[in-house]
Amino acid sequence: MNRIVFSLLLISCIAFSMGACNSGAYVANPGSSASGSVNPLNPLKADQFSWASSTHKVSLNYNGTPWSTDSIVYFGYVDTLHTNVLIAAGDGKILYLYVQYGWSKTIYNMGFKQYNNFAYWVPDSISVYSPYVSALGNSGELYMTANDTLNFDGMFYFQAVNAKGAIVNISNGVFNLTK
């Protein structure tokens, strides 16, 4: 009897975990929550990062809803990893950006299985335990417009997926920081 119960428990756990996975496939269905993402087979070029700049330190749209913050913005550089870390928080939402190297006038892939350059999006306090991660999404890019002794500026978009398979599209992202 115990073997049957444990077998059923194992099968249900495997089925649940498989249902929570994202294959990384681009979703072309206009009714899907993934339809707002850029086709990963046709990523943006530098001149296509043409959305308006922002007067805020960090701004973006998540699933079409605008969000910006000036209040809690942290920028750091991890020398041994050559990684720039940006953390921005406001209105109960948090954005984490990790950019390795971050050379000016360079586009960085932030799409599926990209772990050198990626982002987390936490839209509420419950999602802290299951953040939306760009490395699980289909597409994403960050265009570093400036990274010098004075400024850390860039534009970005990405699709992110959480462990439950829920999708969020981040678009028109901009950060303008003075070091």
C-alpha positions, 0 to 999 in steps of 0.5 A, spaced: 500 500 500 505 504 501 508 503 494 502 505 491 501 511 495 509 513 494 508 511 486 502 516 485 505 521 489 512 521 485 507 521 479 503 527 481 510 531 483 513 529 476 507 531 472 506 538 476 513 540 475 513 538 468 507 543 467 511 549 471 516 548 465 517 553 459 519 550 453 522 557 451 518 557 444 515 563 441 508 564 442 505 567 436 498 567 438 495 574 439 491 572 445 496 569 449 500 573 455 506 572 451 504 575 444 507 582 447 514 579 446 519 580 441 520 575 436 526 571 438 528 570 431 528 577 429 531 581 435 532 588 435 537 592 432 541 598 436 536 603 432 530 600 434 531 601 441 527 608 439 522 608 445 522 615 449 527 616 454 525 617 461 526 623 467 526 617 472 532 613 474 528 607 472 522 606 468 519 600 464 512 597 462 510 591 465 504 587 460 503 594 458 502 598 465 507 603 466 512 603 472 518 608 474 522 609 480 527 614 483 526 612 490 530 606 491 535 604 486 542 601 487 548 600 483 554 596 484 559 593 480 562 586 482 569 586 479 571 579 480 565 577 475 565 584 471 558 584 472 554 590 473 548 590 478 542 594 478 536 594 483 530 598 483 524 598 487 518 602 488 510 601 489 512 594 492 515 592 485 522 590 484 527 590 478 534 586 478 538 587 472 545 583 471 549 585 466 556 582 465 561 587 462 556 592 460 560 595 454 557 602 451 553 601 445 553 594 445 547 589 445 546 584 450 542 578 449 537 577 455 533 571 453 532 564 454 538 560 458 542 567 458 545 567 465 551 572 464 545 578 462 539 577 465 533 580 469 528 578 475 522 582 475 518 582 482 511 585 481 508 584 488 511 581 495 508 574 494 512 573 487 519 574 491 518 567 492 517 565 485 520 571 481 519 572 473 526 571 470 528 573 463 532 567 462 526 563 462 523 567 457 523 567 450 526 573 448 530 580 451 535 584 450 539 590 453 542 596 449 547 599 453 547 606 451 553 609 456 557 606 461 563 610 463 566 614 469 559 618 470 553 614 467 550 608 467 545 608 462 541 603 457 534 601 454 531 594 455 526 589 454 525 582 456 519 576 457 520 573 463 517 567 466 516 564 473 516 557 476 509 556 475 509 558 468 506 565 468 509 570 463 510 577 464 512 582 458 517 588 460 518 593 455 520 600 454 525 599 459 530 605 461 535 606 466 539 613 467 544 613 473 549 617 475 555 614 478 
